[in-house]
Amino acid sequence: MTASDATPAPPSPPGSGSTPPVHQLSVLLYSDDSATREAVRLAVGRRPARDVEVTNWHECATATAVIEAVETGEFDLLILDGEASPTGGLGLCRQLKNEIPNCPPVLVLTGRPQDGWLAAWSQADLAVPHPLDPIAVAGAVAELGRTVGASTTTA
């Protein structure tokens, strides 16, 4: 359930001449720490993978703002900081998964690698531990992004 288990997208067959579809994502990012939010945005970038593009970031610093945004917005992926205070992303993830119909996939940022069991309890789809490894964060976003988001074929 960790991002290190994420597998890269298979390459297009040589000479196929077609570009694989691009999964476009709208991402909600929750952390009470602006430095953590910035680190996640920088790690993911605009294109965490060749076939995944983040088209919109929506940042929240409070759990109330996250719940309101998820209830009213259309997000393809949620990234929740488990170390946020006073409401941690792990408990918030569990609440969203249990209360929001068709809750988008959730990537949680855990306090340490040994907190994988907490991520499982929270019903998160993937987890990346602090300190954040940019490759692991981008890989997790790409993996979850391939399962959701609008696909467009670029020529």
C-alpha positions as protocol buffer text, in pm:
chain_id: "A"
residue {
  index: 1
  type: MET
  ca { x: 0 y: 0 z: 0 }
}
residue {
  index: 2
  type: THR
  ca { x: 298 y: 229 z: -18 }
}
residue {
  index: 3
  type: ALA
  ca { x: 394 y: 434 z: -318 }
}
residue {
  index: 4
  type: SER
  ca { x: 718 y: 241 z: -354 }
}
residue {
  index: 5
  type: ASP
  ca { x: 501 y: -44 z: -481 }
}
residue {
  index: 6
  type: ALA
  ca { x: 375 y: 177 z: -766 }
}
residue {
  index: 7
  type: THR
  ca { x: 456 y: 52 z: -1112 }
}
residue {
  index: 8
  type: PRO
  ca { x: 532 y: 277 z: -1407 }
}
residue {
  index: 9
  type: ALA
  ca { x: 298 y: 286 z: -1703 }
}
residue {
  index: 10
  type: PRO
  ca { x: 386 y: 43 z: -1978 }
}
residue {
  index: 11
  type: PRO
  ca { x: 560 y: 213 z: -2271 }
}
residue {
  index: 12
  type: SER
  ca { x: 383 y: 249 z: -2603 }
}
residue {
  index: 13
  type: PRO
  ca { x: 483 y: -16 z: -2854 }
}
residue {
  index: 14
  type: PRO
  ca { x: 763 y: 106 z: -3080 }
}
residue {
  index: 15
  type: GLY
  ca { x: 637 y: 242 z: -3408 }
}
residue {
  index: 16
  type: SER
  ca { x: 276 y: 253 z: -3290 }
}
residue {
  index: 17
  type: GLY
  ca { x: 261 y: 619 z: -3390 }
}
residue {
  index: 18
  type: SER
  ca { x: -17 y: 692 z: -3143 }
}
residue {
  index: 19
  type: THR
  ca { x: 22 y: 888 z: -2826 }
}
residue {
  index: 20
  type: PRO
  ca { x: -123 y: 722 z: -2515 }
}
residue {
  index: 21
  type: PRO
  ca { x: -420 y: 898 z: -2356 }
}
residue {
  index: 22
  type: VAL
  ca { x: -339 y: 1162 z: -2097 }
}
residue {
  index: 23
  type: HIS
  ca { x: -527 y: 1141 z: -1767 }
}
residue {
  index: 24
  type: GLN
  ca { x: -611 y: 1493 z: -1655 }
}
residue {
  index: 25
  type: LEU
  ca { x: -657 y: 1539 z: -1281 }
}
residue {
  index: 26
  type: SER
  ca { x: -810 y: 1789 z: -1047 }
}
residue {
  index: 27
  type: VAL
  ca { x: -636 y: 1744 z: -711 }
}
residue {
  index: 28
  type: LEU
  ca { x: -739 y: 1857 z: -363 }
}
residue {
  index: 29
  type: LEU
  ca { x: -439 y: 1898 z: -131 }
}
residue {
  index: 30
  type: TYR
  ca { x: -486 y: 1921 z: 247 }
}
residue {
  index: 31
  type: SER
  ca { x: -226 y: 2020 z: 504 }
}
residue {
  index: 32
  type: ASP
  ca { x: -219 y: 2283 z: 775 }
}
residue {
  index: 33
  type: ASP
  ca { x: 148 y: 2341 z: 685 }
}
residue {
  index: 34
  type: SER
  ca { x: 201 y: 2557 z: 376 }
}
residue {
  index: 35
  type: ALA
  ca { x: 556 y: 2417 z: 340 }
}
residue {
  index: 36
  type: THR
  ca { x: 414 y: 2063 z: 313 }
}
residue {
  index: 37
  type: ARG
  ca { x: 162 y: 2175 z: 52 }
}
residue {
  index: 38
  type: GLU
  ca { x: 439 y: 2342 z: -147 }
}
residue {
  index: 39
  type: ALA
  ca { x: 663 y: 2033 z: -120 }
}
residue {
  index: 40
  type: VAL
  ca { x: 383 y: 1813 z: -255 }
}
residue {
  index: 41
  type: ARG
  ca { x: 307 y: 2051 z: -544 }
}
residue {
  index: 42
  type: LEU
  ca { x: 676 y: 2070 z: -635 }
}
residue {
  index: 43
  type: ALA
  ca { x: 718 y: 1691 z: -612 }
}
residue {
  index: 44
  type: VAL
  ca { x: 418 y: 1622 z: -833 }
}
residue {
  index: 45
  type: GLY
  ca { x: 466 y: 1907 z: -1077 }
}
residue {
  index: 46
  type: ARG
  ca { x: 236 y: 1951 z: -1373 }
}
residue {
  index: 47
  type: ARG
  ca { x: 304 y: 1605 z: -1512 }
}
residue {
  index: 48
  type: PRO
  ca { x: 393 y: 1337 z: -1258 }
}
residue {
  index: 49
  type: ALA
  ca { x: 411 y: 1091 z: -1547 }
}
residue {
  index: 50
  type: ARG
  ca { x: 399 y: 1102 z: -1925 }
}
residue {
  index: 51
  type: ASP
  ca { x: 35 y: 995 z: -1925 }
}
residue {
  index: 52
  type: VAL
  ca { x: -88 y: 1193 z: -1619 }
}
residue {
  index: 53
  type: GLU
  ca { x: -136 y: 1570 z: -1601 }
}
residue {
  index: 54
  type: VAL
  ca { x: -251 y: 1778 z: -1304 }
}
residue {
  index: 55
  type: THR
  ca { x: -474 y: 2049 z: -1447 }
}
residue {
  index: 56
  type: ASN
  ca { x: -600 y: 2197 z: -1120 }
}
residue {
  index: 57
  type: TRP
  ca { x: -480 y: 2219 z: -759 }
}
residue {
  index: 58
  type: HIS
  ca { x: -722 y: 2310 z: -480 }
}
residue {
  index: 59
  type: GLU
  ca { x: -548 y: 2368 z: -146 }
}
residue {
  index: 60
  type: CYS
  ca { x: -713 y: 2345 z: 194 }
}
residue {
  index: 61
  type: ALA
  ca { x: -565 y: 2419 z: 537 }
}
residue {
  index: 62
  type: THR
  ca { x: -860 y: 2300 z: 750 }
}
residue {
  index: 63
  type: ALA
  ca { x: -1065 y: 1982 z: 766 }
}
residue {
  index: 64
  type: THR
  ca { x: -1387 y: 2182 z: 736 }
}
residue {
  index: 65
  type: ALA
  ca { x: -1267 y: 2332 z: 408 }
}
residue {
  index: 66
  type: VAL
  ca { x: -1181 y: 1983 z: 279 }
}
residue {
  index: 67
  type: ILE
  ca { x: -1525 y: 1843 z: 361 }
}
residue {
  index: 68
  type: GLU
  ca { x: -1702 y: 2140 z: 200 }
}
residue {
  index: 69
  type: ALA
  ca { x: -1482 y: 2121 z: -110 }
}
residue {
  index: 70
  type: VAL
  ca { x: -1528 y: 1746 z: -155 }
}
residue {
  index: 71
  type: GLU
  ca { x: -1906 y: 1775 z: -108 }
}
residue {
  index: 72
  type: THR
  ca { x: -1936 y: 2052 z: -368 }
}
residue {
  index: 73
  type: GLY
  ca { x: -1640 y: 2001 z: -601 }
}
residue {
  index: 74
  type: GLU
  ca { x: -1535 y: 1751 z: -861 }
}
residue {
  index: 75
  type: PHE
  ca { x: -1194 y: 1616 z: -765 }
}
residue {
  index: 76
  type: ASP
  ca { x: -1019 y: 1318 z: -917 }
}
residue {
  index: 77
  type: LEU
  ca { x: -771 y: 1274 z: -632 }
}
residue {
  index: 78
  type: LEU
  ca { x: -733 y: 1383 z: -269 }
}
residue {
  index: 79
  type: ILE
  ca { x: -394 y: 1420 z: -100 }
}
residue {
  index: 80
  type: LEU
  ca { x: -426 y: 1442 z: 279 }
}
residue {
  index: 81
  type: ASP
  ca { x: -147 y: 1511 z: 527 }
}
residue {
  index: 82
  type: GLY
  ca { x: -165 y: 1265 z: 815 }
}
residue {
  index: 83
  type: GLU
  ca { x: 45 y: 1501 z: 1025 }
}
residue {
  index: 84
  type: ALA
  ca { x: -196 y: 1796 z: 992 }
}
residue {
  index: 85
  type: SER
  ca { x: -327 y: 1946 z: 1312 }
}
residue {
  index: 86
  type: PRO
  ca { x: -575 y: 1961 z: 1478 }
}
residue {
  index: 87
  type: THR
  ca { x: -747 y: 1720 z: 1237 }
}
residue {
  index: 88
  type: GLY
  ca { x: -510 y: 1470 z: 1081 }
}
residue {
  index: 89
  type: GLY
  ca { x: -546 y: 1348 z: 728 }
}
residue {
  index: 90
  type: LEU
  ca { x: -578 y: 982 z: 835 }
}
residue {
  index: 91
  type: GLY
  ca { x: -893 y: 1036 z: 1041 }
}
residue {
  index: 92
  type: LEU
  ca { x: -1025 y: 1275 z: 778 }
}
residue {
  index: 93
  type: CYS
  ca { x: -964 y: 1014 z: 509 }
}
residue {
  index: 94
  type: ARG
  ca { x: -1164 y: 754 z: 701 }
}
residue {
  index: 95
  type: GLN
  ca { x: -1447 y: 1003 z: 753 }
}
residue {
  index: 96
  type: LEU
  ca { x: -1458 y: 1096 z: 383 }
}
residue {
  index: 97
  type: LYS
  ca { x: -1446 y: 733 z: 269 }
}
residue {
  index: 98
  type: ASN
  ca { x: -1738 y: 648 z: 500 }
}
residue {
  index: 99
  type: GLU
  ca { x: -1952 y: 957 z: 445 }
}
residue {
  index: 100
  type: ILE
  ca { x: -1897 y: 1074 z: 85 }
}
residue {
  index: 101
  type: PRO
  ca { x: -2062 y: 864 z: -185 }
}
residue {
  index: 102
  type: ASN
  ca { x: -1810 y: 781 z: -460 }
}
residue {
  index: 103
  type: CYS
  ca { x: -1524 y: 940 z: -268 }
}
residue {
  index: 104
  type: PRO
  ca { x: -1225 y: 1000 z: -497 }
}
residue {
  index: 105
  type: PRO
  ca { x: -905 y: 802 z: -439 }
}
residue {
  index: 106
  type: VAL
  ca { x: -699 y: 928 z: -147 }
}
residue {
  index: 107
  type: LEU
  ca { x: -322 y: 949 z: -106 }
}
residue {
  index: 108
  type: VAL
  ca { x: -222 y: 1003 z: 257 }
}
residue {
  index: 109
  type: LEU
  ca { x: 108 y: 1140 z: 379 }
}
residue {
  index: 110
  type: THR
  ca { x: 204 y: 945 z: 691 }
}
residue {
  index: 111
  type: GLY
  ca { x: 442 y: 1049 z: 966 }
}
residue {
  index: 112
  type: ARG
  ca { x: 683 y: 759 z: 911 }
}
residue {
  index: 113
  type: PRO
  ca { x: 713 y: 438 z: 705 }
}
residue {
  index: 114
  type: GLN
  ca { x: 589 y: 226 z: 997 }
}
residue {
  index: 115
  type: ASP
  ca { x: 250 y: 400 z: 982 }
}
residue {
  index: 116
  type: GLY
  ca { x: 130 y: 191 z: 689 }
}
residue {
  index: 117
  type: TRP
  ca { x: -118 y: 18 z: 917 }
}
residue {
  index: 118
  type: LEU
  ca { x: -274 y: 356 z: 1000 }
}
residue {
  index: 119
  type: ALA
  ca { x: -308 y: 427 z: 629 }
}
residue {
  index: 120
  type: ALA
  ca { x: -485 y: 92 z: 589 }
}
residue {
  index: 121
  type: TRP
  ca { x: -717 y: 175 z: 880 }
}
residue {
  index: 122
  type: SER
  ca { x: -795 y: 512 z: 721 }
}
residue {
  index: 123
  type: GLN
  ca { x: -905 y: 334 z: 400 }
}
residue {
  index: 124
  type: ALA
  ca { x: -653 y: 535 z: 197 }
}
residue {
  index: 125
  type: ASP
  ca { x: -573 y: 407 z: -150 }
}
residue {
  index: 126
  type: LEU
  ca { x: -198 y: 475 z: -117 }
}
residue {
  index: 127
  type: ALA
  ca { x: 40 y: 621 z: 140 }
}
residue {
  index: 128
  type: VAL
  ca { x: 373 y: 802 z: 122 }
}
residue {
  index: 129
  type: PRO
  ca { x: 572 y: 860 z: 444 }
}
residue {
  index: 130
  type: HIS
  ca { x: 745 y: 1176 z: 563 }
}
residue {
  index: 131
  type: PRO
  ca { x: 1009 y: 1286 z: 482 }
}
residue {
  index: 132
  type: LEU
  ca { x: 854 y: 1316 z: 139 }
}
residue {
  index: 133
  type: ASP
  ca { x: 1043 y: 1153 z: -146 }
}
residue {
  index: 134
  type: PRO
  ca { x: 948 y: 1349 z: -462 }
}
residue {
  index: 135
  type: ILE
  ca { x: 973 y: 1037 z: -679 }
}
residue {
  index: 136
  type: ALA
  ca { x: 745 y: 839 z: -447 }
}
residue {
  index: 137
  type: VAL
  ca { x: 490 y: 1122 z: -428 }
}
residue {
  index: 138
  type: ALA
  ca { x: 484 y: 1170 z: -807 }
}
residue {
  index: 139
  type: GLY
  ca { x: 466 y: 793 z: -859 }
}
residue {
  index: 140
  type: ALA
  ca { x: 170 y: 757 z: -623 }
}
residue {
  index: 141
  type: VAL
  ca { x: -17 y: 1045 z: -788 }
}
residue {
  index: 142
  type: ALA
  ca { x: 51 y: 895 z: -1131 }
}
residue {
  index: 143
  type: GLU
  ca { x: -65 y: 550 z: -1021 }
}
residue {
  index: 144
  type: LEU
  ca { x: -391 y: 680 z: -875 }
}
residue {
  index: 145
  type: GLY
  ca { x: -433 y: 924 z: -1163 }
}
residue {
  index: 146
  type: ARG
  ca { x: -436 y: 641 z: -1415 }
}
residue {
  index: 147
  type: THR
  ca { x: -743 y: 495 z: -1247 }
}
residue {
  index: 148
  type: VAL
  ca { x: -943 y: 820 z: -1264 }
}
residue {
  index: 149
  type: GLY
  ca { x: -951 y: 1150 z: -1443 }
}
residue {
  index: 150
  type: ALA
  ca { x: -1053 y: 1252 z: -1788 }
}
residue {
  index: 151
  type: SER
  ca { x: -852 y: 1083 z: -2060 }
}
residue {
  index: 152
  type: THR
  ca { x: -767 y: 1277 z: -2369 }
}
residue {
  index: 153
  type: THR
  ca { x: -560 y: 1164 z: -2661 }
}
residue {
  index: 154
  type: THR
  ca { x: -302 y: 1414 z: -2776 }
}
residue {
  index: 155
  type: ALA
  ca { x: -174 y: 1408 z: -3129 }
}
